């Protein structure tokens, strides 16, 4: 037996009015670090760290930087920590269309093009599709013919009038996506939009919150199986991120490339591309 969807143990949600001390304590607890351990890593006394958490002392900008690095915070959460301490956020968050991100966009476009004839797309932190290749439009256009199309992957997968009825191994796919979203909310506690999306998806019908028997060994890769008009398409995915981002937007982008899990799916994608040429 295995749990198809088991929400991870979460900490108490942070209030929107969270102080610097609240954020510091949240992240220290999430990282399973003691005050002494974090103090040693950040080169500060454990007494001063305790004062920072309780609000009896205020940090310098340098102290915030050292604590953020010691806790290995995402750039968005580093900005939140600086703001809570009364400092300007050090990391920019530009639109993907900004001129400063032109080199990154060209790299993304290269990846998307080279993925043909298989679908690939770029996701924001809130699972919105920001860019996609032609194969993505062809394959999912065929699957969603006559059904609702949503630019948000979560809403599309869980939508009864979108992809949900077309996914053969629904429990496995839904479980995997929910675990990703739940982890994201846990690790970006200041992102209220992600938390709202999780609540919305959990309120969807047919969320797999039960325990089911599995009679076969699990596959090495999760394969999403779609079925339409007697045809089954099987895909597995890879996720790519930028290796050394200094911009919040770039750090949070995910490039998902799908690959056929069997020869029939590969032939279908190739024939669909040829018909579209």
Secondary structure, 3 states (H helix, E strand, C coil): CEECCCCCCCCCCCCCCCCHHHHHHHHHHHCCCCHHHHHHHHCCCHHHHHHHHHCCCCCCHHHHHHHHHHCCCCHHHHHHHHHHCCCCCCCCCCCCCCHHHHHHHHHHHHHHHHCCCCCEEEECCCCEEEEECHHHHHHHHHHCCCCCCCCEHHHHHHCCCCCHHHECCHHHHHHHHHHHHHHHHHHCCCCHHHHHHHHHHHCCCCCCCCEECCCCCCCCCCCEEEEECCEEEEEEEEEECCCCCCCHHHHHCEEEEEEECCHHHHHHHHHHHHHHC
